[in-house]
Amino acid sequence: MIVVMGATGATGSALLHRLIALGEPTRALSRDPGRLRAALARAGRDSAAPPRTEVVAADAADPDSLRAAFHGASQLFLTMANGPAQVALETNAIAAAAASGIGHVVKLSAPGAAGPDSPVAIARGHHAIEVALRESGMRHTVLRPYAFMQKLLLLAPGVAAGGVVAGATADAACNYIDCRDIADVAAAALTRPEIAGHAYTLTGDRTYRHTQLTDLLTDLLERPVRYVDLPGPELHRHLTTTARMPDWLASHVVEIQRMATTHPEAPDGAVARVLGRPPRTLEAFLREHLDLFRFRPGTSHGPAHPPRPAPPS
């Protein structure tokens, strides 16, 4: 029995669907199991192998519910939304898994989490969780993906309304990976013992500067899309006011974009080595979701342009 935490998130959901397709006995955890069952029904997955797929109520803040949900399971996929409570919640899950006899944990982590001194606060949190996982004595596999392609969909309103992408990476290149590739690697780690027990850095097939991303969108949309580079504090203000991100999330976005400028990113071949195929490409992902980036007359997406950088003093 494989337990999937974070089964309603982008990666957890993709993994759940993959495990169901493989016919693996799977138990998906949710604070709102009715919502998860409805999502599975919409995807047409709940009828694929219903006797081998369970949906169970559990809350990472409630260790008793976790121990009950882990009972009789042998493996755990652990992912939770980034946030201020993440370290406490994931270490709760690790302690409950160890107490329940889980033998193998696949954890979704982050780049820079291998050490305690990452410039990104959330990566430092992931490092603390990885330490707790090592100290638990359970066999574990750690996945450290770079930026999710799915997060680029947050740019769609600004592109549709004003043909603008805002960021703070200057000319630095970024890695992007499709969550479905992360899920496929996780499924391999959960079903192929020779894959388990290692740490994997996961990326797409190449890196992209923001100007290359906007050039690609320009070609696909057949209309201009431009990149506006902002100082970190201005990007933070733009994200909290225009995108209405909470302060901690805006700070995280600024930190990871700043890290791209100080810690050059390069593609890693782990996806191809594990899966025997290349990772999904950014161009294919954008083509798949291109309608979200298209301009629709008569719609409003908020301010069309981010603030312009202040002139040098």
C-alpha positions in Angstrom: 0.0 0.0 0.0 1.4 3.4 -1.1 0.1 6.5 0.8 0.0 9.7 -1.1 0.0 13.0 0.9 -0.7 16.2 -1.0 -2.9 14.2 -3.4 -4.8 17.4 -4.5 -1.7 19.3 -5.5 -0.2 19.4 -9.0 2.4 16.8 -8.4 0.5 14.6 -5.9 -2.5 14.5 -8.2 -0.4 13.5 -11.2 1.3 10.8 -9.1 -2.0 9.5 -7.8 -3.3 9.2 -11.4 -0.1 7.4 -12.4 -0.2 4.9 -9.6 -3.9 4.2 -10.3 -3.0 3.6 -14.0 -0.3 1.2 -12.9 -2.8 -0.7 -10.7 -0.8 0.0 -7.5 -2.7 -0.2 -4.2 -2.9 3.4 -3.2 -4.3 5.4 -0.3 -4.8 9.1 -1.0 -5.0 11.4 2.0 -7.0 14.7 2.2 -8.5 17.0 4.8 -11.5 17.0 2.4 -11.9 13.5 1.1 -15.2 14.3 -0.6 -13.5 16.9 -2.8 -10.8 14.5 -3.7 -13.3 11.8 -4.6 -15.1 14.3 -6.8 -11.8 15.3 -8.5 -11.1 11.6 -9.2 -14.6 11.1 -10.6 -14.2 14.1 -12.9 -10.9 12.7 -14.2 -12.6 9.3 -14.8 -10.0 7.6 -12.6 -12.1 6.3 -9.8 -13.6 3.6 -11.9 -10.2 2.4 -13.2 -9.3 0.3 -10.2 -11.6 1.2 -7.3 -10.8 -1.7 -5.0 -7.1 -0.7 -5.0 -7.6 3.0 -4.5 -8.7 4.4 -1.1 -9.4 8.1 -0.2 -9.0 8.7 3.5 -9.5 11.8 5.7 -6.3 12.9 7.5 -4.8 16.2 8.7 -1.0 16.7 9.0 -1.6 18.8 12.1 -3.3 15.8 13.8 -0.8 13.0 14.4 -3.5 10.6 15.5 -5.2 10.9 12.1 -1.9 10.4 10.3 -1.1 7.2 12.3 -4.5 5.8 11.5 -4.1 6.7 7.8 -0.7 5.1 7.6 -1.7 1.9 9.3 -0.9 -1.1 7.1 1.0 0.9 4.5 4.5 0.3 3.3 5.5 3.5 1.5 4.7 7.2 1.7 4.9 10.0 -0.9 5.3 13.2 1.1 4.6 16.7 -0.3 2.8 19.7 1.1 2.2 23.2 0.0 5.1 25.5 0.7 4.4 27.8 3.6 5.3 28.9 7.2 3.9 25.7 8.8 5.5 23.3 6.3 8.4 22.1 8.5 6.2 21.3 11.4 3.6 19.5 9.3 6.1 17.4 7.3 8.1 16.4 10.4 4.8 15.4 12.0 4.1 13.2 9.0 7.7 11.7 9.2 7.3 10.9 12.9 3.9 9.3 12.3 5.2 7.3 9.4 8.1 5.9 11.4 5.8 5.0 14.3 3.4 3.3 11.9 6.0 1.0 10.2 6.3 2.8 6.9 9.5 1.5 5.3 10.2 4.0 2.5 9.4 7.7 2.0 9.6 9.7 -1.2 9.9 13.3 -0.3 9.3 16.2 -2.7 12.0 18.8 -1.7 13.7 21.7 -3.4 17.0 22.8 -5.0 19.4 24.1 -2.4 18.0 21.8 0.3 21.1 19.7 0.5 22.6 22.1 3.0 21.4 24.5 5.7 22.7 27.7 4.2 20.5 28.2 1.1 19.6 31.8 0.3 16.0 30.6 0.0 14.1 30.3 3.2 11.8 27.5 2.0 14.8 25.5 0.8 16.3 25.8 4.4 13.0 24.5 5.6 13.2 21.5 3.2 16.7 20.9 4.5 15.4 20.6 8.1 12.8 18.2 6.9 15.4 16.1 5.0 17.4 16.0 8.3 14.4 14.7 10.2 13.8 12.1 7.4 17.4 10.9 7.7 17.2 10.7 11.5 14.0 8.7 11.3 15.9 5.6 10.0 13.4 5.0 7.2 14.7 4.4 3.7 14.0 7.6 1.7 14.2 9.0 -1.8 14.5 12.8 -2.2 13.3 14.7 -5.3 14.6 18.2 -5.7 12.8 19.7 -8.7 13.5 23.2 -10.0 10.6 25.5 -11.1 7.3 23.9 -12.0 6.1 24.6 -15.5 2.6 24.7 -14.1 3.5 27.8 -12.0 4.0 29.6 -15.3 0.3 29.6 -15.7 0.2 32.3 -13.1 1.7 34.5 -15.7 -1.2 34.0 -18.1 -3.4 36.9 -17.0 -0.6 39.4 -17.4 0.3 38.0 -20.8 -3.3 37.9 -22.0 -4.1 41.4 -20.8 -0.9 43.3 -21.6 1.7 41.0 -23.2 3.9 41.4 -20.2 6.0 39.0 -18.0 7.6 40.5 -14.9 10.5 39.1 -13.0 13.8 39.9 -11.3 16.3 37.5 -13.0 18.0 39.9 -15.3 19.8 37.7 -17.9 20.0 34.6 -15.7 18.5 31.3 -17.0 16.0 29.2 -15.1 15.2 25.5 -15.2 11.6 24.4 -15.6 10.1 21.0 -15.2 6.6 19.6 -15.8 5.0 18.3 -12.6 4.0 15.2 -14.5 7.6 14.3 -15.0 8.2 14.7 -11.2 5.3 12.4 -10.6 6.6 9.8 -13.0 10.0 9.8 -11.3 8.2 9.5 -7.9 6.2 6.6 -9.3 9.4 4.9 -10.4 10.9 5.4 -6.9 7.8 3.8 -5.3 7.6 0.8 -7.7 11.2 0.1 -8.7 13.4 -0.7 -5.7 16.6 0.0 -7.6 15.5 3.6 -8.1 14.8 4.2 -4.4 17.2 5.5 -1.7 18.8 8.3 -3.7 18.5 12.1 -4.1 17.6 13.4 -7.6 17.8 16.9 -9.0 15.0 17.2 -11.5 14.9 19.7 -14.4 13.6 20.0 -17.9 15.8 19.6 -21.0 17.2 23.1 -21.1 17.3 26.4 -19.3 15.5 29.6 -20.4 16.1 33.3 -19.7 13.0 35.2 -19.2 13.6 36.9 -22.6 13.7 33.5 -24.2 10.5 32.6 -22.5 8.8 35.7 -23.8 10.2 35.1 -27.3 8.7 31.6 -27.2 5.3 33.0 -26.1 5.6 35.7 -28.9 6.1 33.0 -31.5 3.3 30.7 -30.2 0.8 33.5 -29.7 1.8 35.5 -32.8 1.7 38.7 -30.9 4.4 40.6 -28.9 5.2 39.5 -25.3 7.9 41.3 -23.5 9.8 40.8 -20.3 10.1 43.6 -17.7 13.0 43.2 -15.2 12.3 44.7 -11.8 14.4 45.2 -8.7 13.5 42.6 -6.0 11.5 45.0 -3.8 9.5 46.3 -6.7 8.7 42.7 -7.9 7.6 41.9 -4.3 5.3 44.9 -4.3 3.9 43.9 -7.7 3.3 40.3 -6.5 1.5 41.4 -3.3 -0.6 44.1 -4.9 -1.4 43.0 -8.4 -1.1 39.2 -8.0 -2.4 39.4 -4.4 0.2 36.9 -3.2 0.7 36.7 0.6 3.8 38.3 1.8 5.7 35.1 2.5 5.0 33.7 -1.0 6.0 37.0 -2.7 9.3 36.9 -0.7 9.8 33.3 -1.8 9.4 34.2 -5.5 11.9 37.0 -5.2 14.4 34.8 -3.3 14.3 32.0 -5.9 14.6 34.5 -8.8 17.6 36.1 -7.0 19.1 32.7 -6.5 19.0 32.1 -10.2 21.2 35.1 -10.7 23.8 34.0 -8.0 23.7 30.2 -8.5 23.7 29.5 -12.2 21.2 26.7 -13.1 21.9 23.9 -15.6 19.9 21.0 -16.9 20.3 17.7 -15.1 19.7 14.4 -16.9 18.0 12.6 -13.9 14.6 12.4 -15.6 15.9 10.7 -18.7 18.1 8.4 -16.6 15.2 7.2 -14.4 12.5 7.1 -17.0 14.4 6.2 -20.1 12.9 9.1 -22.0 13.5 12.9 -22.2 11.6 15.2 -20.0 8.6 17.1 -21.4 9.6 20.4 -23.1 8.5 23.9 -22.2 7.3 24.5 -25.7 5.0 21.5 -25.6 3.7 22.6 -22.2 2.9 26.1 -23.4 1.2 24.8 -26.5 -1.0 22.6 -24.3 -2.1 25.6 -22.3 -1.8 28.3 -24.9 -5.5 29.4 -24.7 -4.9 30.7 -21.2 -2.4 33.2 -22.5 -4.5 34.5 -25.4 -6.1 38.0 -25.3 -9.9 37.9 -24.9 -11.6 41.2 -25.7 -14.0 42.4 -23.0 -12.2 40.6 -20.2 -10.3 42.2 -17.3 -7.3 40.6 -15.7 -6.3 43.6 -13.5 -3.5 46.0 -14.3 -1.9 45.2 -17.7 1.5 46.4 -16.8 3.8 45.9 -13.8 5.5 48.9 -12.3 8.5 50.1 -14.3 11.9 49.9 -12.6 13.1 53.3 -11.2 15.8 55.0 -13.2 19.3 54.8 -11.7 20.1 57.6 -9.2 
